Amino acid sequence: MLSVDEEGFVLPVLATPQDEETDGVAVTVEPEGGSEQPTSDPVMAMPVTG
């Protein structure tokens, strides 16, 4: 889940692979409190390298 400050801005997130098979990160819109798995198509997706 993304953290939002008092002014409504999303705070920076450091994305690092959990293991060698992780190849990207994506953001979905979920109900308040989150979901166990994505329930919508990603609104943003990008590869993770390193």
KACORUR-V690522 format. One record per residue. N is the residue number from 1. PSI is psi in whole degrees, -180 to 180 (* if undefined). Layout:
n=N psi=PSI
n=N psi=PSI
This chain:
n=1 psi=145
n=2 psi=142
n=3 psi=137
n=4 psi=134
n=5 psi=-179
n=6 psi=-25
n=7 psi=0
n=8 psi=9
n=9 psi=139
n=10 psi=131
n=11 psi=149
n=12 psi=147
n=13 psi=131
n=14 psi=115
n=15 psi=121
n=16 psi=145
n=17 psi=139
n=18 psi=-30
n=19 psi=180
n=20 psi=-19
n=21 psi=-10
n=22 psi=124
n=23 psi=2
n=24 psi=176
n=25 psi=146
n=26 psi=156
n=27 psi=130
n=28 psi=161
n=29 psi=121
n=30 psi=166
n=31 psi=157
n=32 psi=133
n=33 psi=-13
n=34 psi=178
n=35 psi=156
n=36 psi=-27
n=37 psi=158
n=38 psi=141
n=39 psi=3
n=40 psi=166
n=41 psi=150
n=42 psi=140
n=43 psi=-13
n=44 psi=139
n=45 psi=143
n=46 psi=152
n=47 psi=155
n=48 psi=126
n=49 psi=157
n=50 psi=*
